[in-house]
Amino acid sequence: MEVKLGQLAGRNGSSSEVKEFGAHMVKDHTRLNKELGAAATSIGLTVPTDLSEDQRTEYTKLSKMSGKRFDKEYIDLMVKDHTEDLAAFQKAESTTQDPKLKTAISNAIPVIQEHLSMAQSDAAKLGAGYSPT
Protein backbone atom coordinates (compact mmCIF):
# COMPACT_ATOMS: atom_id res chain seq x y z
CA MET A 1 0.00 0.00 0.00
CA GLU A 2 2.80 2.41 0.89
CA VAL A 3 4.30 2.10 -2.61
CA LYS A 4 1.04 2.74 -4.44
CA LEU A 5 0.04 5.58 -2.12
CA GLY A 6 3.55 7.04 -2.37
CA GLN A 7 3.17 7.17 -6.15
CA LEU A 8 -0.22 8.80 -5.69
CA ALA A 9 1.33 11.38 -3.34
CA GLY A 10 3.70 12.40 -6.13
CA ARG A 11 0.74 13.08 -8.40
CA ASN A 12 -1.95 14.41 -6.03
CA GLY A 13 0.03 16.04 -3.24
CA SER A 14 0.59 19.78 -3.12
CA SER A 15 3.29 20.22 -0.48
CA SER A 16 6.94 19.39 -0.96
CA GLU A 17 6.81 17.41 2.32
CA VAL A 18 4.11 15.09 1.01
CA LYS A 19 5.76 14.63 -2.37
CA GLU A 20 9.14 13.88 -0.75
CA PHE A 21 7.56 11.54 1.80
CA GLY A 22 5.74 9.72 -1.00
CA ALA A 23 8.98 9.26 -2.96
CA HIS A 24 10.65 7.97 0.19
CA MET A 25 7.83 5.44 0.68
CA VAL A 26 8.16 4.17 -2.88
CA LYS A 27 11.92 3.68 -2.58
CA ASP A 28 12.03 2.17 0.92
CA HIS A 29 8.92 0.01 0.73
CA THR A 30 9.87 -1.41 -2.67
CA ARG A 31 13.12 -2.57 -1.06
CA LEU A 32 11.40 -3.83 2.11
CA ASN A 33 8.78 -5.69 0.09
CA LYS A 34 11.53 -7.53 -1.80
CA GLU A 35 13.52 -8.38 1.34
CA LEU A 36 10.55 -9.45 3.45
CA GLY A 37 8.94 -11.24 0.51
CA ALA A 38 12.06 -13.27 -0.19
CA ALA A 39 12.41 -14.27 3.46
CA ALA A 40 8.71 -15.18 3.71
CA THR A 41 8.62 -17.25 0.53
CA SER A 42 11.81 -19.07 1.56
CA ILE A 43 9.83 -20.64 4.42
CA GLY A 44 6.73 -21.34 2.34
CA LEU A 45 4.60 -18.31 3.19
CA THR A 46 2.43 -16.77 0.50
CA VAL A 47 3.08 -13.07 0.02
CA PRO A 48 0.16 -10.86 -1.06
CA THR A 49 0.56 -9.40 -4.53
CA ASP A 50 -2.27 -6.88 -4.40
CA LEU A 51 -3.96 -4.50 -2.00
CA SER A 52 -6.45 -5.84 0.52
CA GLU A 53 -10.05 -4.67 0.31
CA ASP A 54 -9.46 -2.09 3.08
CA GLN A 55 -6.31 -0.83 1.37
CA ARG A 56 -8.15 -0.56 -1.97
CA THR A 57 -10.85 1.49 -0.24
CA GLU A 58 -8.23 3.87 1.19
CA TYR A 59 -6.47 4.15 -2.17
CA THR A 60 -9.73 4.88 -3.99
CA LYS A 61 -10.71 7.51 -1.42
CA LEU A 62 -7.33 9.26 -1.65
CA SER A 63 -7.19 9.02 -5.44
CA LYS A 64 -10.23 11.32 -5.62
CA MET A 65 -8.47 14.03 -3.58
CA SER A 66 -5.78 16.54 -4.41
CA GLY A 67 -4.01 19.53 -2.94
CA LYS A 68 -4.08 20.31 0.76
CA ARG A 69 -6.96 17.94 1.44
CA PHE A 70 -4.96 15.06 -0.07
CA ASP A 71 -1.87 16.09 1.90
CA LYS A 72 -3.69 16.01 5.23
CA GLU A 73 -5.55 12.74 4.60
CA TYR A 74 -2.47 11.01 3.20
CA ILE A 75 -0.18 12.04 6.07
CA ASP A 76 -2.85 11.14 8.65
CA LEU A 77 -3.12 7.69 7.04
CA MET A 78 0.66 7.27 6.98
CA VAL A 79 0.93 8.09 10.69
CA LYS A 80 -1.86 5.63 11.49
CA ASP A 81 -0.48 2.94 9.16
CA HIS A 82 3.12 3.19 10.38
CA THR A 83 1.99 3.21 14.02
CA GLU A 84 0.11 -0.04 13.42
CA ASP A 85 2.93 -1.52 11.30
CA LEU A 86 5.54 -0.76 13.94
CA ALA A 87 3.51 -2.54 16.63
CA ALA A 88 2.92 -5.54 14.35
CA PHE A 89 6.59 -5.79 13.37
CA GLN A 90 7.76 -5.52 16.97
CA LYS A 91 5.39 -8.32 17.94
CA ALA A 92 6.49 -10.43 14.97
CA GLU A 93 10.14 -9.86 15.84
CA SER A 94 9.62 -11.37 19.27
CA THR A 95 7.56 -14.35 18.07
CA THR A 96 9.15 -15.32 14.75
CA GLN A 97 11.32 -18.42 14.93
CA ASP A 98 12.79 -18.57 11.41
CA PRO A 99 16.19 -16.81 11.45
CA LYS A 100 15.93 -15.38 7.88
CA LEU A 101 12.48 -13.95 8.47
CA LYS A 102 13.42 -12.69 11.93
CA THR A 103 16.43 -10.85 10.46
CA ALA A 104 14.30 -9.30 7.70
CA ILE A 105 11.75 -8.16 10.28
CA SER A 106 14.47 -6.79 12.57
CA ASN A 107 16.01 -4.89 9.65
CA ALA A 108 12.62 -3.41 8.71
CA ILE A 109 11.82 -2.02 12.17
CA PRO A 110 14.24 0.95 12.07
CA VAL A 111 12.92 1.88 8.62
CA ILE A 112 9.32 1.81 9.87
CA GLN A 113 10.33 3.87 12.92
CA GLU A 114 11.98 6.44 10.63
CA HIS A 115 8.87 6.60 8.45
CA LEU A 116 6.64 7.06 11.48
CA SER A 117 8.83 9.89 12.75
CA MET A 118 8.84 11.54 9.31
CA ALA A 119 5.06 11.21 8.99
CA GLN A 120 4.50 12.66 12.46
CA SER A 121 6.79 15.59 11.65
CA ASP A 122 5.01 16.22 8.35
CA ALA A 123 1.62 15.93 10.08
CA ALA A 124 2.66 18.64 12.55
CA LYS A 125 3.82 20.92 9.70
CA LEU A 126 0.63 20.35 7.72
CA GLY A 127 -1.75 20.61 10.65
CA ALA A 128 -2.90 17.03 10.18
CA GLY A 129 -4.14 15.39 13.30
CA TYR A 130 -4.12 11.62 13.48
CA SER A 131 -4.03 10.35 17.02
CA PRO A 132 -4.40 6.69 17.92
CA THR A 133 -7.57 5.78 19.79
C-alpha positions in Angstrom: 0.0 0.0 0.0 2.8 2.4 0.9 4.3 2.1 -2.6 1.0 2.7 -4.4 0.0 5.6 -2.1 3.6 7.0 -2.4 3.2 7.2 -6.1 -0.2 8.8 -5.7 1.3 11.4 -3.3 3.7 12.4 -6.1 0.7 13.1 -8.4 -1.9 14.4 -6.0 0.0 16.0 -3.2 0.6 19.8 -3.1 3.3 20.2 -0.5 6.9 19.4 -1.0 6.8 17.4 2.3 4.1 15.1 1.0 5.8 14.6 -2.4 9.1 13.9 -0.8 7.6 11.5 1.8 5.7 9.7 -1.0 9.0 9.3 -3.0 10.7 8.0 0.2 7.8 5.4 0.7 8.2 4.2 -2.9 11.9 3.7 -2.6 12.0 2.2 0.9 8.9 0.0 0.7 9.9 -1.4 -2.7 13.1 -2.6 -1.1 11.4 -3.8 2.1 8.8 -5.7 0.1 11.5 -7.5 -1.8 13.5 -8.4 1.3 10.6 -9.5 3.4 8.9 -11.2 0.5 12.1 -13.3 -0.2 12.4 -14.3 3.5 8.7 -15.2 3.7 8.6 -17.2 0.5 11.8 -19.1 1.6 9.8 -20.6 4.4 6.7 -21.3 2.3 4.6 -18.3 3.2 2.4 -16.8 0.5 3.1 -13.1 0.0 0.2 -10.9 -1.1 0.6 -9.4 -4.5 -2.3 -6.9 -4.4 -4.0 -4.5 -2.0 -6.4 -5.8 0.5 -10.0 -4.7 0.3 -9.5 -2.1 3.1 -6.3 -0.8 1.4 -8.1 -0.6 -2.0 -10.8 1.5 -0.2 -8.2 3.9 1.2 -6.5 4.2 -2.2 -9.7 4.9 -4.0 -10.7 7.5 -1.4 -7.3 9.3 -1.6 -7.2 9.0 -5.4 -10.2 11.3 -5.6 -8.5 14.0 -3.6 -5.8 16.5 -4.4 -4.0 19.5 -2.9 -4.1 20.3 0.8 -7.0 17.9 1.4 -5.0 15.1 -0.1 -1.9 16.1 1.9 -3.7 16.0 5.2 -5.6 12.7 4.6 -2.5 11.0 3.2 -0.2 12.0 6.1 -2.8 11.1 8.6 -3.1 7.7 7.0 0.7 7.3 7.0 0.9 8.1 10.7 -1.9 5.6 11.5 -0.5 2.9 9.2 3.1 3.2 10.4 2.0 3.2 14.0 0.1 0.0 13.4 2.9 -1.5 11.3 5.5 -0.8 13.9 3.5 -2.5 16.6 2.9 -5.5 14.3 6.6 -5.8 13.4 7.8 -5.5 17.0 5.4 -8.3 17.9 6.5 -10.4 15.0 10.1 -9.9 15.8 9.6 -11.4 19.3 7.6 -14.4 18.1 9.1 -15.3 14.7 11.3 -18.4 14.9 12.8 -18.6 11.4 16.2 -16.8 11.4 15.9 -15.4 7.9 12.5 -14.0 8.5 13.4 -12.7 11.9 16.4 -10.9 10.5 14.3 -9.3 7.7 11.7 -8.2 10.3 14.5 -6.8 12.6 16.0 -4.9 9.6 12.6 -3.4 8.7 11.8 -2.0 12.2 14.2 1.0 12.1 12.9 1.9 8.6 9.3 1.8 9.9 10.3 3.9 12.9 12.0 6.4 10.6 8.9 6.6 8.4 6.6 7.1 11.5 8.8 9.9 12.7 8.8 11.5 9.3 5.1 11.2 9.0 4.5 12.7 12.5 6.8 15.6 11.7 5.0 16.2 8.4 1.6 15.9 10.1 2.7 18.6 12.5 3.8 20.9 9.7 0.6 20.3 7.7 -1.8 20.6 10.6 -2.9 17.0 10.2 -4.1 15.4 13.3 -4.1 11.6 13.5 -4.0 10.4 17.0 -4.4 6.7 17.9 -7.6 5.8 19.8 
